[in-house]
Amino acid sequence: MKALILILALLANQALAADARPLAPLPPAAQESLREEMLGNLLAINEILTLMAAGKLKEAGQLAETSLGQSAMGKHRGKPLDARPGAHMPQAMHQIGMDGHRAASEFAKAAASGDRELAVTLLPNLTGACVACHYSWRTR
């Protein structure tokens, strides 16, 4: 077991050393705001999937819109400038985030209409922007 832990630690260290993603230099307060938002997004995505599995399509759509969609934009507007991630992101990174909000709103609209097939088709777009951003950028 100790050998496995050591191997995993070495692999993780190599992965970090080989991380070629560009750095998005956010101030520490903006990094923390972004981290909190991303953790909240993970919870929202999990709840959306749970609602979809339970056949609660409209509730899943409502949660997607309020937590991830265009309605959720501007969460950090009232914070000091150094705590607002969007103000410090490279434009391409910011655009991925905007695309994610739009994708969540598209899913929410389909779910609200009761069109399960369309909602299921659009569901991967909820995580697609997350994957694109996390694979393209790093904050430390």
C-alpha positions as CSV (number, residue, x, y, z in Angstrom):
1,M,0.0,0.0,0.0
2,K,2.8,2.4,0.8
3,A,4.4,1.7,-2.6
4,L,1.1,2.5,-4.3
5,I,0.9,5.8,-2.4
6,L,4.5,6.7,-3.3
7,I,3.9,5.9,-7.0
8,L,0.7,8.0,-7.1
9,A,2.5,10.9,-5.4
10,L,5.4,10.7,-7.9
11,L,3.0,10.6,-10.9
12,A,1.0,13.5,-9.5
13,N,4.3,15.5,-9.0
14,Q,5.3,14.7,-12.6
15,A,1.9,15.8,-13.9
16,L,2.3,19.1,-12.1
17,A,5.8,19.6,-13.4
18,A,4.7,18.9,-17.0
19,D,1.7,21.2,-16.8
20,A,1.9,23.2,-20.0
21,R,-1.3,25.0,-19.7
22,P,-0.9,28.8,-19.6
23,L,-1.2,30.5,-16.3
24,A,-4.1,32.8,-15.7
25,P,-2.5,35.2,-13.2
26,L,-5.4,36.0,-10.9
27,P,-4.9,37.9,-7.6
28,P,-5.2,35.6,-4.5
29,A,-8.6,37.0,-3.7
30,A,-9.9,36.3,-7.2
31,Q,-8.4,32.8,-7.1
32,E,-10.3,32.1,-3.9
33,S,-13.6,33.5,-5.4
34,L,-13.1,31.4,-8.5
35,R,-12.3,28.3,-6.4
36,E,-15.5,28.8,-4.4
37,E,-17.5,29.3,-7.5
38,M,-16.1,26.1,-9.2
39,L,-16.9,24.0,-6.1
40,G,-20.4,25.4,-6.1
41,N,-20.7,24.5,-9.8
42,L,-19.7,21.0,-9.1
43,L,-22.4,20.7,-6.5
44,A,-24.9,22.2,-8.9
45,I,-24.0,19.8,-11.7
46,N,-24.3,16.8,-9.4
47,E,-27.7,18.0,-8.3
48,I,-28.8,18.5,-11.9
49,L,-27.8,15.0,-12.8
50,T,-29.6,13.7,-9.7
51,L,-32.7,15.5,-10.7
52,M,-32.5,14.3,-14.2
53,A,-32.1,10.7,-13.0
54,A,-35.2,11.2,-10.8
55,G,-37.2,12.4,-13.8
56,K,-37.4,16.0,-12.4
57,L,-36.6,17.6,-15.7
58,K,-38.1,21.1,-15.0
59,E,-36.4,21.3,-11.6
60,A,-33.1,20.3,-13.2
61,G,-33.5,23.1,-15.7
62,Q,-34.4,25.7,-13.1
63,L,-31.3,24.8,-11.0
64,A,-29.1,24.9,-14.1
65,E,-30.3,28.4,-15.0
66,T,-30.1,29.9,-11.5
67,S,-26.8,28.2,-10.6
68,L,-24.9,28.0,-13.9
69,G,-26.8,29.8,-16.6
70,Q,-26.8,33.4,-17.7
71,S,-28.9,34.3,-14.7
72,A,-25.9,33.3,-12.5
73,M,-23.5,35.7,-14.2
74,G,-22.1,38.6,-12.2
75,K,-21.9,36.7,-8.8
76,H,-18.8,38.6,-7.9
77,R,-20.0,42.1,-9.0
78,G,-20.2,43.4,-5.5
79,K,-16.8,42.3,-4.5
80,P,-13.6,44.4,-4.6
81,L,-11.8,44.3,-7.9
82,D,-9.1,42.0,-6.7
83,A,-11.7,39.4,-5.7
84,R,-13.5,39.4,-9.1
85,P,-12.0,36.6,-11.2
86,G,-13.5,37.7,-14.6
87,A,-11.8,41.1,-14.4
88,H,-8.4,39.4,-14.4
89,M,-8.9,36.4,-16.7
90,P,-7.3,36.3,-20.1
91,Q,-10.0,37.0,-22.7
92,A,-10.0,33.4,-24.1
93,M,-10.5,32.0,-20.6
94,H,-13.3,34.5,-19.9
95,Q,-15.0,33.5,-23.2
96,I,-15.0,29.8,-22.2
97,G,-16.8,30.8,-19.1
98,M,-19.4,32.8,-21.0
99,D,-19.9,29.9,-23.3
100,G,-20.6,27.7,-20.3
101,H,-23.2,30.1,-19.0
102,R,-24.9,30.1,-22.4
103,A,-24.8,26.3,-22.6
104,A,-26.4,26.0,-19.2
105,S,-29.2,28.4,-20.2
106,E,-29.8,26.4,-23.4
107,F,-30.1,23.2,-21.4
108,A,-32.4,25.0,-18.9
109,K,-34.7,26.2,-21.6
110,A,-35.0,22.7,-23.1
111,A,-35.6,21.2,-19.6
112,A,-38.2,23.8,-18.8
113,S,-40.0,23.0,-22.0
114,G,-40.2,19.3,-20.9
115,D,-38.3,18.1,-23.9
116,R,-36.3,15.3,-22.2
117,E,-34.6,14.1,-25.3
118,L,-33.3,17.6,-26.2
119,A,-32.3,18.2,-22.5
120,V,-30.3,15.0,-22.4
121,T,-28.7,15.9,-25.7
122,L,-27.6,19.3,-24.3
123,L,-26.6,17.9,-20.9
124,P,-22.9,17.3,-21.9
125,N,-22.6,20.9,-22.8
126,L,-23.0,21.8,-19.1
127,T,-19.6,20.2,-18.4
128,G,-18.0,20.8,-21.8
129,A,-17.1,24.4,-21.0
130,C,-15.8,23.2,-17.6
131,V,-13.6,20.6,-19.2
132,A,-12.4,23.1,-21.9
133,C,-11.4,25.7,-19.3
134,H,-9.7,23.3,-16.9
135,Y,-7.8,21.6,-19.7
136,S,-6.8,25.0,-21.2
137,W,-5.9,27.1,-18.2
138,R,-4.4,27.0,-14.7
139,T,-4.4,29.5,-11.9
140,R,-1.4,28.3,-10.1
